[in-house]
Every structure is written in structure tokens, then in C-alpha cells.
Amino acid sequence: MTEIRTPRLLLRRWYDDDLVSMADINADPQVMRWIDDGSVLDLDHTAEAIEQWEEEWDEEGFGLFAVELLASGELAGFTGLSVPEFLPEVLPAVAISWRLGSPFWGQGYASEAAQATLEFALQDRGLDRVISISRVGDDASENVIRKLGMTLERETAHPVYGYPLHVHTIDLTEFQA
């Protein structure tokens, strides 16, 4: 089983017990406001999403990690890697992303988890390049992206919802663990 430990976090595959906690995160309008059309997800949609994330692990050798706080065992959300099929213009590519519950914001968890995931992508999985896609105006995500050392590659629009997106990139030659 693929796991990554950071000073405060355990990044791991998904457990059945994670469903309710992740569904609570996905049901928070504050969390979901920058994702797709901003709609919240219910328990059934969260279960489908986790199933897809686990399938990506099996098919690609990478995926979205459940992010667990070492101190309490709480599920904080996810971070990980996926193929951004919704945005064909960037393919082939692997994107890093994250989603944490609002009680876990502002404590550096997203940056800590994303840094460990980026290192996993470039050093463990042998990827030469990783991108991140953020909605213009999502300053919290842009801050994490800056901390990762990623640079703006292009601005584009979401193919379904039309709002502006930033595509950031980093390659192995730019990465500093």
C-alpha cells in the first residue's frame, strides 16, 4: 500500500470509513465554491468519486490520497495526482490537486500534503512534469501553487462552465525537494 508520512500528515489510500467524513467535506458550500459549478456533493456522489479515485490508483499507479492528521486520525480531505481529462488542451498531463475541509484551512496542511505529493510524482513515480489547474480568484490554491514552485503556463477557460482557469507547471529540472 502506498503511504507517505509528513511531519503532521499521513497520505494514504482510501478506507471504507472515510466515506462519511469526505461526504461532509463535499457537502460544504464553502469548500466546493471553486470546484466545477460550485455544487455540493452528497454521500452517493462522494462514494462514486472515491471509487473512481481508487480505480485511477489501480490503472495509473497514482491517484488521490486520503489526508489524515497524524495527531488525531481525522480525515482532513485529499491531495494527489490525476489525469485532467476535463481539459483536453493540456493532455497528456498529470495534475496535482487538493481539497480539505474548512476546519483544516490556514494551517499549512494543503501545502505540506501537496509538497509530499509533488515529490512522490517526480521522484517516486518518475513523472517529468506536473501541472496544477486552478480557478482564477481561488487565492488559497494559488498560494499553495506558489509554495510548490510552479509557474504559470497559460490561462484558459473551463470547457463546460466557461470561467477562467490558470494552468501552472513544474518539471523535474525545476523541482527542489
C-alpha positions in Angstrom: 0.0 0.0 0.0 1.3 3.4 -0.9 1.6 5.8 2.0 3.5 9.0 2.6 4.2 10.4 6.1 4.9 14.1 6.6 5.6 15.7 10.0 1.8 16.1 10.6 0.0 14.0 8.0 -0.5 10.5 6.6 -1.3 10.4 2.9 -2.8 7.0 2.2 -5.3 5.1 0.1 -8.9 5.3 0.9 -10.7 3.3 3.7 -14.4 2.5 3.8 -14.6 4.5 7.0 -13.5 7.7 5.1 -16.8 8.0 3.1 -18.8 9.9 5.7 -16.0 12.3 6.5 -15.3 13.0 2.9 -19.0 13.4 2.1 -19.2 16.0 4.9 -16.3 17.9 3.3 -18.0 17.7 -0.2 -21.3 18.9 1.3 -19.8 22.2 2.5 -20.6 25.0 0.0 -17.5 26.9 1.2 -15.3 24.0 0.2 -17.0 23.4 -3.1 -17.3 27.0 -4.3 -14.2 26.8 -6.6 -14.9 23.3 -8.0 -16.9 22.7 -11.2 -20.2 24.7 -10.9 -19.9 25.1 -7.1 -22.5 22.4 -6.3 -22.1 20.3 -3.2 -21.9 16.5 -3.4 -24.0 14.1 -1.4 -23.0 10.7 0.1 -23.7 8.7 -3.1 -21.7 11.1 -5.3 -18.8 11.0 -2.9 -18.9 7.2 -2.8 -18.7 7.2 -6.6 -15.8 9.7 -6.6 -13.8 7.7 -4.1 -14.4 4.6 -6.2 -13.1 6.4 -9.3 -10.0 7.7 -7.3 -9.2 4.1 -6.3 -9.6 2.9 -9.9 -7.2 5.5 -11.0 -4.6 4.2 -8.5 -5.0 0.7 -9.9 -4.9 1.9 -13.6 -2.2 4.7 -13.4 -0.1 3.9 -10.3 -1.1 7.2 -8.8 -4.2 8.9 -7.6 -5.8 11.0 -4.9 -4.5 10.3 -1.3 -6.8 10.5 1.7 -5.1 13.0 4.0 -5.2 12.0 7.6 -4.0 14.1 10.6 -1.4 12.0 12.5 -2.2 13.6 15.8 -6.0 12.9 15.8 -6.6 10.4 13.0 -9.2 12.8 11.4 -9.7 12.8 7.7 -8.8 16.3 6.5 -9.6 15.7 2.8 -7.4 14.7 -0.1 -4.4 15.6 -2.2 -3.0 13.7 -5.1 -2.5 13.2 -8.8 -4.9 12.7 -11.6 -5.2 12.9 -15.3 -7.2 16.1 -16.0 -9.4 14.7 -18.8 -11.9 17.5 -18.4 -9.4 19.9 -20.0 -8.2 18.1 -23.2 -5.9 21.0 -24.3 -3.4 20.2 -21.5 -3.2 16.4 -22.2 -1.1 14.4 -21.9 -0.6 15.7 -18.4 -0.8 14.7 -14.7 -2.3 17.3 -12.4 -1.8 17.8 -8.6 -4.9 18.8 -6.7 -6.2 19.0 -3.1 -9.4 19.6 -1.2 -9.5 20.0 2.5 -12.4 20.5 4.9 -12.7 24.1 6.1 -11.7 23.3 9.7 -8.3 22.4 8.3 -7.7 25.6 6.3 -5.0 28.1 7.1 -2.7 25.6 9.0 -0.4 24.7 6.2 -1.8 21.2 5.7 -2.6 21.7 2.0 1.0 22.9 1.3 2.5 20.1 3.4 0.5 17.4 1.6 0.9 18.9 -1.8 4.7 19.2 -1.4 4.9 15.5 -0.4 2.7 14.5 -3.3 4.8 16.5 -5.8 7.9 14.8 -4.5 6.2 11.4 -4.9 5.2 12.3 -8.5 8.6 13.5 -9.7 10.9 11.2 -7.7 8.9 8.0 -6.9 6.6 7.8 -9.9 9.2 9.2 -12.4 7.0 11.9 -13.9 8.9 14.6 -15.8 6.3 17.3 -15.3 3.2 18.0 -13.2 0.6 20.7 -13.7 -2.0 22.3 -11.4 -5.2 23.8 -12.6 -6.9 26.5 -10.5 -9.8 28.7 -11.0 -8.9 32.4 -11.3 -9.7 34.1 -8.0 -9.0 31.0 -5.8 -6.3 32.8 -3.9 -5.8 30.0 -1.3 -5.0 27.4 -4.1 -2.8 29.9 -5.9 -0.8 30.4 -2.7 -0.2 26.6 -2.4 0.8 26.5 -6.1 3.4 29.3 -5.5 4.8 27.4 -2.5 5.3 24.4 -4.7 7.4 26.5 -7.1 5.1 26.1 -10.0 4.9 28.7 -12.7 2.0 30.0 -14.8 2.0 28.3 -18.1 -1.3 29.6 -19.5 -4.7 31.0 -18.8 -7.7 29.2 -20.4 -11.4 28.7 -19.8 -13.2 25.8 -18.3 -14.7 23.9 -21.3 -18.1 23.4 -19.6 -18.6 26.3 -17.2 -16.6 29.0 -19.1 -14.9 30.6 -16.1 -11.1 31.4 -16.4 -8.5 28.9 -15.3 -4.8 29.1 -14.6 -2.6 26.2 -15.6 0.7 26.1 -13.7 3.5 23.7 -14.3 6.8 22.4 -12.8 9.2 19.9 -14.3 11.8 17.7 -12.8 14.6 20.2 -13.6 12.8 23.0 -11.6 11.8 20.8 -8.6 13.6 21.2 -5.3 12.7 18.6 -2.7 
